[in-house]
Structure formats: C-alpha cells, structure tokens
Amino acid sequence: MRAELGLVGVAAVLALIGLAQPRPEAQPASPAVPVADRSVLLDVPPAEVGLPLYPGASARARATLRRGAGWSMADAVLSTPDASGKVAAWYARQMPGARRVDSDGGVLLTRRAGTAHETVRIDPAGDATRIILQRRDEPGGR
C-alpha cells in the first residue's frame, strides 16, 4: 500500500509539471485511488477541471481531480503555441474580477467564484506557452 501511494504522488507531480506522457482524451478516467488523507485522486479529462480551456490548447497530461470530505481540487496543464500575452488576455476576459499578478515573465490570475478558488498560471515555455489551471471548491467557504 505504501509503495502504491508513493507512485500516485510521483504520477501527480509529473502530471502537474508536464513530464508525464500525454494520453489520448478518449481514455476513461482511472478508478479512484485512495490517498493518505482519506481523499480520492482521479485521473480525468482537462474539461473536468471546471475552468475554460484555451482554444486550440493541448493537454500536456491528463488532469487530476482530488476529492475529500467537503472539498475538491482539480488541476490541468495545457500548452499552446500562442504568445503568453495573448493567452493571458483571453483568460482575463474569461475570468471577470480576477486578480492579476505579473511575475518572472508569467501571469497569475486568481478569483473566488462562489465556493471555488480558481487559479490560472500562464508561463512562456520555449516556443510555447504553458497554462496551469487549478480549481479548489470548499463549500464551507474556508
């Protein structure tokens, strides 16, 4: 069981930083994998994150969805050949009221939407732009 949890953690980190091999979108989500804090980690398509997907962007890996008692967190890593400024402007229009922070050549957009905290990180990555989407839902409003 301990080795299984270690592999799940490594896979989640690799997926977040885009080192895992992309898999076809048609694959069904993986079975739920229990993790140490009694939450459940699922492998899902990027659309399941609940944030807009940049037009024409490709997923660098499957997205992850983690659910616990009263909360959930989903994230995805996308890539596009479009310039980071164009991508940031598109997301700013999609996320009215988001706070924008420019740092190290990248852009971070954050906002509260109902019971969710939404974050989009946009970074230049060589000839492409990397987009990291994250949505954390906490119905209790934590």
MOKAHU-V259547 format. One record per backbone hydrogen bond with DSSP energy under -0.5 kcal/mol. CO is the residue of the C=O (numbers start at 0). NH is the residue of the N-H. E is the energy in kcal/mol with one decimal. If there is no record, write none. Layout:
BEGIN
co;nh;e
CO;NH;E
CO;NH;E
END
This chain:
BEGIN
co;nh;e
0;4;-2.2
1;5;-1.9
2;6;-2.1
3;7;-2.1
4;8;-2.3
5;9;-2.3
6;10;-2.6
7;11;-2.4
8;12;-2.2
9;13;-2.7
10;14;-2.4
11;15;-2.2
12;16;-2.1
13;17;-0.7
13;18;-2.2
13;19;-1.0
14;17;-0.6
23;26;-1.5
31;33;-0.5
32;40;-2.3
34;37;-2.0
38;34;-2.1
39;41;-0.5
39;66;-2.7
40;32;-1.6
41;43;-0.6
41;64;-2.4
42;29;-0.8
43;62;-1.9
44;47;-2.1
45;48;-1.9
46;49;-1.0
51;53;-0.5
53;56;-2.2
57;78;-2.2
62;43;-2.4
63;74;-2.2
64;41;-3.4
65;72;-2.8
66;39;-3.0
67;69;-0.9
67;70;-1.0
69;138;-0.5
69;139;-0.5
70;67;-2.6
71;136;-2.7
72;65;-3.3
73;134;-2.6
74;63;-2.2
75;132;-2.8
76;59;-2.8
76;60;-0.7
77;130;-2.4
78;57;-2.9
79;128;-2.8
82;86;-2.0
83;87;-2.9
84;88;-2.2
85;89;-2.0
86;90;-2.5
87;91;-2.4
88;92;-1.7
89;93;-1.6
90;94;-1.5
94;97;-1.9
98;109;-2.2
100;102;-0.5
100;107;-2.6
102;105;-2.7
105;102;-2.2
106;121;-2.9
107;100;-2.4
108;119;-2.6
109;98;-3.4
110;112;-0.5
110;117;-3.1
112;115;-1.9
114;137;-2.6
115;112;-2.7
115;117;-0.5
116;135;-2.7
117;110;-2.1
118;133;-2.4
119;108;-2.8
120;131;-2.9
121;106;-2.6
122;129;-3.2
124;127;-1.5
127;124;-3.2
128;79;-1.8
129;122;-2.5
130;77;-3.3
130;132;-0.6
131;120;-2.5
132;75;-1.9
133;118;-2.9
134;73;-2.7
134;136;-0.5
135;116;-3.0
135;137;-0.6
136;71;-1.9
137;140;-3.4
END
